[in-house]
Amino acid sequence: MDEPRICIADWHEARDKVMPVRETVFVQEQGVPPEIELDEADPTCRHAMAITRD
C-alpha cells in the first residue's frame, strides 16, 4: 500500500470525496443521525483527507 497523502481542502472541493466516508463512519458505524451529521459550519471549515492510490 502507498503512503497516504494528506490533503487539506475546502468543503466545495472535498464534499464528493468526504461525504461517503462520513456517511460510513459517523452514520453507519457510530449511529449519528443523518440529519445532524452535516451542519452549517461544513462549508466554512477545512477538511483533511488521507488519500492513497489504491
N, C-alpha and C positions, 0 to 999 in steps of 0.2 A: 504494500500500500504506500502511496505517495505521502510525503509530509503534508499536513494540512496548511493551506494558505489562509491567513486571517484577513478578511476584508471588512472595512467599515463603509457602510452605505446609508444613504438616507432612505426613508420609507418608500418613496416613489420608485427608487431604483431597485430596492430589495424585496418589495412586497410579494411578487410572484414566486420568489425563491424561499422566502421566510415563512409564508403562510402554511404550506404543507407541513413544515417542521413544527411550527407552533401548534397546529391542529393535533398532530400526533402526540407531542409531549404534554401540552397543557390540558387539552380537552379529553383525548382518549386515555392517556396514561395517568394523569393527575386528577381527572374529574372536574376540571374547571368548567363551569357552564359556558357554552359558546357565546352567549350574549354578553358576557363580561370579559372575554378573553382579549378583545380589542378595546381600545379606549381612545379618547380624544388626544392623548399625548403621542400616539404612534407616529402620526405624520411629522411631528417636530423632533422626534428622537433619532439618534444614530443607532444603527443596528449592526451588530458584529456577527459575521458568519465565518465558520471554518469550512473551507472548501477543498476537496480532493478531486483528482481527475477520475477516480473510479468510484 
